[in-house]
Amino acid sequence: MVREIFNPTSFSYKPLPPTEDQLRNIFKKYDTNNDNKLSREELKKAFDYLGSLIPGFRADRALHHADANKDGYVNEREMDELVKYAVRVGFTVK
């Protein structure tokens, strides 16, 4: 049996994914024009920040899932559905 010694230089740190509340705050942060709704471009930037490999696709799918009134934006009332979508595709801790 070989005893391994902890080597802090070989330790790889992987941050925890955001919680649902943190996700909600991240999405709100990307409402760059402060109109209380998220456009496709704002969603794309938010998903890029979250590490999506294809943020444009994620933004399109998020709009499809969360935009209940089909106006092309995710507003405050639709935010819960956006967060649920992000959780379902793996952007948060369950």
C-alpha positions as CSV (number, residue, x, y, z in Angstrom):
1,M,0.0,0.0,0.0
2,V,1.3,3.4,-1.0
3,R,0.5,6.5,0.9
4,E,-0.2,9.5,-1.3
5,I,0.7,12.9,-0.1
6,F,-1.6,15.8,-0.8
7,N,-0.1,18.2,-3.4
8,P,-1.9,21.5,-3.5
9,T,-0.5,22.4,-6.9
10,S,-2.1,19.3,-8.5
11,F,-5.5,20.0,-6.9
12,S,-8.0,21.2,-9.4
13,Y,-10.7,23.5,-8.2
14,K,-14.1,23.4,-9.9
15,P,-16.6,26.1,-8.7
16,L,-20.1,25.0,-7.7
17,P,-22.8,25.9,-10.2
18,P,-25.1,28.7,-9.2
19,T,-28.2,28.2,-7.1
20,E,-31.7,29.1,-8.4
21,D,-31.5,32.5,-6.6
22,Q,-28.1,33.2,-8.0
23,L,-29.3,32.2,-11.5
24,R,-32.2,34.7,-11.2
25,N,-29.7,37.4,-10.1
26,I,-27.4,36.6,-13.0
27,F,-30.2,36.9,-15.5
28,K,-31.3,40.2,-13.9
29,K,-27.7,41.5,-14.2
30,Y,-27.8,41.0,-17.9
31,D,-30.9,43.2,-18.3
32,T,-28.5,45.9,-19.5
33,N,-31.1,48.5,-20.5
34,N,-33.0,48.1,-17.2
35,D,-36.4,47.6,-18.8
36,N,-37.2,44.6,-16.6
37,K,-37.3,42.2,-19.5
38,L,-34.6,40.1,-21.2
39,S,-34.1,40.2,-25.0
40,R,-32.6,37.4,-27.0
41,E,-29.2,39.2,-27.0
42,E,-29.3,39.8,-23.2
43,L,-30.2,36.1,-22.7
44,K,-27.4,35.1,-25.1
45,K,-24.9,37.1,-23.0
46,A,-26.2,35.6,-19.8
47,F,-25.9,32.0,-21.1
48,D,-22.4,32.8,-22.4
49,Y,-21.4,34.0,-18.9
50,L,-22.9,30.7,-17.5
51,G,-20.6,28.8,-19.8
52,S,-22.9,27.6,-22.5
53,L,-21.1,26.2,-25.5
54,I,-23.8,27.6,-27.8
55,P,-25.4,30.6,-26.0
56,G,-27.4,31.7,-29.0
57,F,-29.2,28.3,-29.1
58,R,-29.7,28.4,-25.4
59,A,-31.2,31.9,-25.6
60,D,-33.6,30.8,-28.4
61,R,-34.7,27.7,-26.4
62,A,-35.1,29.8,-23.2
63,L,-37.4,32.2,-25.1
64,H,-39.4,29.3,-26.4
65,H,-39.8,27.9,-22.9
66,A,-40.3,31.0,-20.8
67,D,-41.8,33.7,-23.1
68,A,-45.5,33.0,-22.3
69,N,-46.9,36.0,-24.1
70,K,-44.6,35.5,-27.2
71,D,-43.5,39.1,-27.3
72,G,-39.8,38.1,-27.7
73,Y,-38.8,39.0,-24.2
74,V,-38.7,37.3,-20.8
75,N,-40.3,39.7,-18.3
76,E,-40.5,39.5,-14.5
77,R,-43.6,37.3,-14.5
78,E,-41.8,34.9,-16.9
79,M,-38.5,34.8,-14.9
80,D,-39.5,31.7,-12.9
81,E,-39.9,29.7,-16.1
82,L,-36.6,30.9,-17.4
83,V,-34.9,29.8,-14.2
84,K,-36.7,26.4,-14.4
85,Y,-35.4,26.0,-18.0
86,A,-31.9,26.8,-16.9
87,V,-32.1,24.3,-14.1
88,R,-33.5,21.6,-16.4
89,V,-30.6,21.9,-18.8
90,G,-28.0,21.8,-16.1
91,F,-27.0,25.3,-15.1
92,T,-27.6,25.0,-11.4
93,V,-27.3,22.9,-8.2
94,K,-30.4,20.9,-7.5
